Amino acid sequence: MTGKPAAERRIGLLNGFAAYGMWGLVPLFWPLLKPAGAVEILAHRMVWSLVVVAVALAVIRRWAWIGELVRQPRKLALITVAAAVITVNWGLYIWSVNSGHVVEASLGYFINPLVTIAMGVLLLKERLRPVQWAAVGVGALAVVGLTVGYGRPPWISLVLAFSFATYGLVKKKVNLGGVESLAAETAIQFLPALGYLVWLGAQGESTFGAEGAGHALLLAATGIVTALPLVCFGAAAIRVPLSTLGLLQYLAPVFQFLLGILYFKEAMPPERWAGFALVWLALTLLTWDALRTARRAARALSGRRAGAGDTSAPPGAGGAVPAAAPSGEAEAEAAAQALETKR
């Protein structure tokens, strides 16, 4: 009985490392698609992602959600918003990598948890714990320092972080599985993307058929590059604790950051190092607080379950587990929703 959960956890961890590893190494892929521009690459990513996801859905025979979604205009509207926001995120990320801004792009995904918390306060009126306030304050100070370091606000990082946080907020409200959500979003993106590619070909500016079969295959592979990490993430999410996934998610920006300075040889003057150090300090505070809260919630839940199993406890004396989840569990559920929004 104990061997199977351990084996499942190992499989989950391997899938988690695979998912975040692929997301972290994806900056190596986009330059291979040159001389295609960022918009052409983005359009191919939308078209081929739908093809790959449609094949996956056909294999697992999961179609019932489509009818349910069509009958819910509000969800359709939210999916449209999610598609628009992730289009901005994908497009800017591809452009930033192919334009020599890999480090600044990685910063966007480092500060994304801080932006998500800030949006929770501003839009959802959530209350923060003191350590969370400290983390957000340190993150804001880091942005000021990086503005000095870059000689301008780190707009690439900010747009990536805010677009991804908005995407996560919308996805939480839609509440669709990862594969289904990607299918719905790319279905909305498909016709505009295909229309752009047809127009580009009519103008004689498409690289899909002009740069050889290898280049065409690489453009088609954008669908696999988009869908495969999501499949691995889904396999990890059901097998490992959320606290583990929360730590694994930092692998992607770490890999991107290291690629930026070691492989792409991007400059890192002292003031940028200082700004990144502040961001990492903020994330350390945030992670420590999240793990501490999760442990407290787990102990509280264990205590309630123990009380529920105590037959000597009189009615109304704490012998029943409350219907509402503890705050730590609610946060864990929110984290699960957010983690499904990875690019």
C-alpha positions as CSV (number, residue, x, y, z in Angstrom):
1,M,0.0,0.0,0.0
2,T,2.8,2.4,0.7
3,G,4.8,1.5,-2.4
4,K,2.2,2.7,-4.9
5,P,1.9,6.3,-3.5
6,A,5.7,6.6,-3.4
7,A,5.9,5.4,-7.0
8,E,3.1,7.8,-8.0
9,R,4.9,10.7,-6.3
10,R,8.1,9.9,-8.2
11,I,6.1,9.9,-11.5
12,G,4.5,13.2,-10.5
13,L,7.9,14.7,-9.7
14,L,9.4,13.6,-13.0
15,N,6.4,15.0,-14.9
16,G,6.8,18.3,-12.9
17,F,10.4,18.6,-13.7
18,A,9.7,17.8,-17.3
19,A,6.9,20.4,-17.5
20,Y,8.8,23.3,-15.9
21,G,12.1,22.2,-17.5
22,M,10.5,22.5,-21.0
23,W,9.0,25.9,-20.1
24,G,12.4,27.0,-18.8
25,L,14.3,25.9,-21.9
26,V,11.8,27.2,-24.5
27,P,13.9,30.3,-25.1
28,L,16.3,27.9,-27.0
29,F,13.4,27.0,-29.4
30,W,12.1,30.4,-30.6
31,P,15.4,31.6,-32.3
32,L,15.3,28.4,-34.4
33,L,12.2,29.8,-36.1
34,K,14.0,32.8,-37.6
35,P,13.7,34.4,-40.2
36,A,10.0,34.2,-39.2
37,G,8.9,37.2,-37.2
38,A,7.3,37.1,-33.8
39,V,3.8,37.6,-35.2
40,E,4.1,34.8,-37.8
41,I,5.5,32.5,-35.1
42,L,2.6,33.4,-32.8
43,A,0.0,32.7,-35.5
44,H,1.6,29.3,-36.2
45,R,1.6,28.6,-32.5
46,M,-2.1,29.3,-32.3
47,V,-3.0,27.2,-35.4
48,W,-0.9,24.2,-34.6
49,S,-1.7,24.2,-30.9
50,L,-5.4,23.7,-31.8
51,V,-4.4,20.8,-34.1
52,V,-2.4,19.1,-31.4
53,V,-5.0,19.6,-28.7
54,A,-7.8,18.4,-31.0
55,V,-5.8,15.1,-31.6
56,A,-5.3,14.7,-27.9
57,L,-9.0,15.2,-27.2
58,A,-9.9,12.7,-29.9
59,V,-7.5,10.1,-28.3
60,I,-9.0,10.5,-24.8
61,R,-12.5,11.0,-26.2
62,R,-13.3,14.0,-24.1
63,W,-15.8,16.2,-25.9
64,A,-18.8,16.6,-23.5
65,W,-17.4,19.9,-22.1
66,I,-17.9,21.6,-25.5
67,G,-21.7,21.4,-25.4
68,E,-21.7,22.6,-21.8
69,L,-19.4,25.5,-22.7
70,V,-21.5,26.6,-25.7
71,R,-24.6,26.8,-23.5
72,Q,-22.8,29.3,-21.1
73,P,-22.3,32.7,-22.7
74,R,-20.6,34.1,-19.7
75,K,-18.0,31.3,-19.7
76,L,-17.5,31.8,-23.5
77,A,-16.9,35.5,-22.9
78,L,-14.3,34.7,-20.2
79,I,-12.6,32.2,-22.5
80,T,-12.4,35.0,-25.1
81,V,-10.8,37.3,-22.6
82,A,-8.3,34.6,-21.6
83,A,-7.5,34.0,-25.3
84,A,-6.9,37.7,-25.9
85,V,-4.7,38.1,-22.8
86,I,-2.6,35.0,-23.5
87,T,-2.1,36.1,-27.1
88,V,-0.5,39.3,-25.7
89,N,1.6,37.2,-23.3
90,W,2.7,34.6,-26.0
91,G,3.5,37.3,-28.6
92,L,5.5,39.5,-26.3
93,Y,7.5,36.5,-24.9
94,I,8.4,35.3,-28.4
95,W,9.4,38.8,-29.5
96,S,11.4,39.4,-26.3
97,V,13.4,36.2,-26.6
98,N,14.2,36.7,-30.3
99,S,15.1,40.4,-29.6
100,G,17.7,39.7,-26.9
101,H,15.6,40.3,-23.8
102,V,15.5,36.8,-22.2
103,V,16.6,38.0,-18.8
104,E,13.9,40.7,-18.7
105,A,11.3,38.1,-19.8
106,S,12.4,35.7,-17.0
107,L,11.9,38.5,-14.5
108,G,8.2,38.7,-15.6
109,Y,7.6,35.2,-14.4
110,F,9.6,35.8,-11.2
111,I,7.4,38.7,-10.2
112,N,4.2,37.1,-11.5
113,P,3.3,35.6,-8.0
114,L,3.7,39.1,-6.5
115,V,1.5,40.6,-9.2
116,T,-1.1,37.9,-8.6
117,I,-1.2,38.8,-4.9
118,A,-1.5,42.5,-5.6
119,M,-4.4,41.9,-8.0
120,G,-6.1,39.8,-5.3
121,V,-6.0,42.8,-3.0
122,L,-7.1,45.4,-5.5
123,L,-9.7,43.4,-7.4
124,L,-10.9,40.7,-5.1
125,K,-10.5,42.7,-1.8
126,E,-8.4,39.8,-0.3
127,R,-6.6,40.4,3.0
128,L,-2.9,39.8,3.2
129,R,-0.8,38.5,6.0
130,P,2.1,40.7,7.2
131,V,4.7,38.6,5.4
132,Q,2.8,38.8,2.2
133,W,2.6,42.6,2.5
134,A,6.4,42.6,3.1
135,A,7.0,40.5,0.0
136,V,4.9,42.8,-2.2
137,G,6.7,45.9,-0.8
138,V,10.1,44.3,-1.5
139,G,8.9,43.4,-5.0
140,A,7.8,47.0,-5.7
141,L,11.2,48.2,-4.4
142,A,12.8,45.8,-6.8
143,V,10.9,47.2,-9.8
144,V,12.1,50.7,-8.8
145,G,15.7,49.4,-8.7
146,L,15.4,47.7,-12.0
147,T,14.0,50.8,-13.6
148,V,17.2,52.6,-12.6
149,G,19.2,49.6,-13.8
150,Y,17.5,49.5,-17.2
151,G,17.2,53.2,-17.6
152,R,13.5,52.7,-18.1
153,P,10.7,50.7,-16.4
154,P,11.1,46.9,-17.1
155,W,8.0,47.0,-19.3
156,I,8.5,43.6,-20.8
157,S,8.6,42.0,-17.4
158,L,5.6,44.0,-16.2
159,V,3.4,43.3,-19.2
160,L,4.3,39.6,-19.1
161,A,3.6,39.4,-15.3
162,F,0.3,41.4,-15.5
163,S,-1.0,39.6,-18.6
164,F,-0.2,36.2,-17.0
165,A,-1.8,37.2,-13.7
166,T,-4.9,38.4,-15.5
167,Y,-5.0,35.1,-17.5
168,G,-4.8,33.1,-14.2
169,L,-7.6,35.2,-12.7
170,V,-9.9,34.6,-15.7
171,K,-9.0,30.9,-15.8
172,K,-9.9,30.5,-12.2
173,K,-13.4,31.8,-12.9
174,V,-13.8,29.6,-16.0
175,N,-12.8,26.5,-14.1
176,L,-11.9,24.3,-17.1
177,G,-9.2,21.6,-17.2
178,G,-5.9,22.5,-18.7
179,V,-6.3,20.6,-22.1
180,E,-9.9,21.7,-22.5
181,S,-9.1,25.3,-21.7
182,L,-6.2,25.4,-24.2
183,A,-8.5,23.8,-26.8
184,A,-11.2,26.5,-26.2
185,E,-8.7,29.4,-26.3
186,T,-6.9,28.2,-29.4
187,A,-10.3,27.6,-31.1
188,I,-11.0,31.3,-30.6
189,Q,-7.5,32.2,-31.8
190,F,-7.6,29.9,-34.8
191,L,-9.5,31.8,-37.5
192,P,-7.7,35.2,-36.9
193,A,-4.4,33.4,-36.8
194,L,-5.1,31.3,-39.9
195,G,-6.4,34.4,-41.7
196,Y,-3.2,36.3,-40.9
197,L,-1.1,33.4,-42.2
198,V,-3.1,33.2,-45.5
199,W,-2.7,37.0,-45.9
200,L,1.0,36.7,-45.2
201,G,1.3,34.1,-47.9
202,A,-0.6,36.2,-50.4
203,Q,1.8,39.0,-49.8
204,G,4.7,36.7,-50.5
205,E,6.1,37.3,-47.0
206,S,5.4,33.9,-45.4
207,T,8.4,31.8,-44.4
208,F,6.4,28.6,-44.0
209,G,6.9,27.4,-47.6
210,A,9.9,29.6,-48.5
211,E,12.5,28.4,-46.1
212,G,12.4,24.6,-46.7
213,A,10.8,21.6,-45.1
214,G,12.8,21.8,-42.0
215,H,11.7,25.3,-41.2
216,A,8.0,24.3,-41.9
217,L,8.3,21.4,-39.5
218,L,9.7,23.6,-36.8
219,L,6.8,26.0,-37.2
220,A,4.4,23.1,-37.0
221,A,6.2,21.9,-33.9
222,T,5.0,25.0,-32.0
223,G,1.8,23.1,-31.3
224,I,3.7,20.3,-29.6
225,V,5.9,22.8,-27.7
226,T,2.8,24.4,-26.3
227,A,0.8,21.3,-25.5
228,L,3.4,18.8,-24.2
229,P,4.5,20.7,-21.1
230,L,0.8,21.2,-20.2
231,V,0.2,17.4,-20.4
232,C,3.2,16.8,-18.2
233,F,2.0,19.4,-15.7
234,G,-1.4,17.8,-15.6
235,A,0.2,14.4,-14.8
236,A,2.2,16.1,-12.0
237,A,-0.7,18.1,-10.5
238,I,-2.6,15.0,-9.6
239,R,0.3,13.2,-8.0
240,V,2.4,15.7,-6.0
241,P,1.4,18.2,-3.2
242,L,0.6,21.7,-4.2
243,S,3.5,22.9,-2.0
244,T,5.9,20.9,-4.2
245,L,4.3,22.3,-7.4
246,G,4.6,25.8,-5.9
247,L,8.4,25.3,-5.5
248,L,8.8,23.6,-8.9
249,Q,7.2,26.6,-10.7
250,Y,10.3,28.7,-10.0
251,L,12.4,26.3,-12.2
252,A,11.2,27.8,-15.4
253,P,12.2,31.4,-14.8
254,V,15.5,30.2,-13.2
255,F,16.4,28.3,-16.3
256,Q,15.4,31.3,-18.5
257,F,17.5,33.6,-16.4
258,L,20.5,31.3,-16.6
259,L,20.1,30.9,-20.4
260,G,19.9,34.7,-20.7
261,I,23.2,35.4,-19.0
262,L,25.2,32.2,-19.8
263,Y,24.0,31.3,-23.3
264,F,22.6,34.5,-24.8
265,K,25.3,36.6,-23.0
266,E,23.0,39.4,-22.0
267,A,24.4,42.1,-19.8
268,M,23.9,42.1,-16.0
269,P,25.3,45.3,-14.5
270,P,25.4,45.5,-10.6
271,E,22.1,47.5,-10.4
272,R,20.2,44.7,-12.2
273,W,21.7,42.1,-9.9
274,A,20.5,44.2,-7.0
275,G,17.0,44.3,-8.5
276,F,16.9,40.6,-9.1
277,A,18.2,39.9,-5.6
278,L,15.3,41.9,-4.1
279,V,12.8,40.0,-6.3
280,W,14.3,36.7,-5.1
281,L,14.1,37.9,-1.5
282,A,10.4,38.7,-2.0
283,L,9.8,35.3,-3.4
284,T,11.6,33.7,-0.5
285,L,9.4,35.5,2.0
286,L,6.3,34.5,-0.1
287,T,7.3,30.8,-0.3
288,W,8.2,30.6,3.4
289,D,4.8,32.2,4.4
290,A,2.9,29.9,2.0
291,L,4.6,26.7,3.4
292,R,4.0,27.8,7.0
293,T,0.3,28.5,6.3
294,A,-0.1,25.2,4.5
295,R,1.5,23.3,7.5
296,R,-0.8,25.1,9.9
297,A,-3.9,24.3,7.8
298,A,-2.8,20.7,7.6
299,R,-2.4,20.5,11.4
300,A,-5.8,22.2,11.9
301,L,-7.5,19.8,9.5
302,S,-5.8,16.8,11.2
303,G,-7.1,18.0,14.6
304,R,-10.6,18.4,13.3
305,R,-10.5,14.9,11.8
306,A,-9.2,13.5,15.1
307,G,-12.0,15.3,16.9
308,A,-14.6,13.9,14.5
309,G,-13.3,10.4,15.2
310,D,-13.6,10.8,19.0
311,T,-16.9,9.2,20.0
312,S,-16.7,10.6,23.5
313,A,-17.1,14.1,22.3
314,P,-20.6,15.5,23.0
315,P,-22.6,16.9,20.1
316,G,-21.7,20.5,19.4
317,A,-18.3,20.2,21.1
318,G,-16.2,20.2,18.0
319,G,-16.8,16.6,17.1
320,A,-17.9,17.4,13.5
321,V,-15.7,18.7,10.7
322,P,-17.0,22.1,9.4
323,A,-18.3,22.2,5.9
324,A,-16.2,25.2,5.0
325,A,-12.5,24.5,4.3
326,P,-9.8,26.2,6.4
327,S,-8.2,29.3,4.9
328,G,-5.1,27.4,4.0
329,E,-7.0,24.8,2.0
330,A,-8.8,27.6,0.2
331,E,-5.5,29.1,-0.7
332,A,-4.2,25.7,-1.9
333,E,-7.3,25.4,-4.2
334,A,-6.6,28.8,-5.6
335,A,-3.0,27.9,-6.2
336,A,-4.1,24.8,-8.0
337,Q,-6.3,26.9,-10.3
338,A,-3.5,29.4,-10.9
339,L,-0.9,26.7,-11.6
340,E,-3.0,25.3,-14.5
341,T,-2.5,28.6,-16.4
342,K,1.1,28.0,-17.4
343,R,2.1,28.9,-20.8
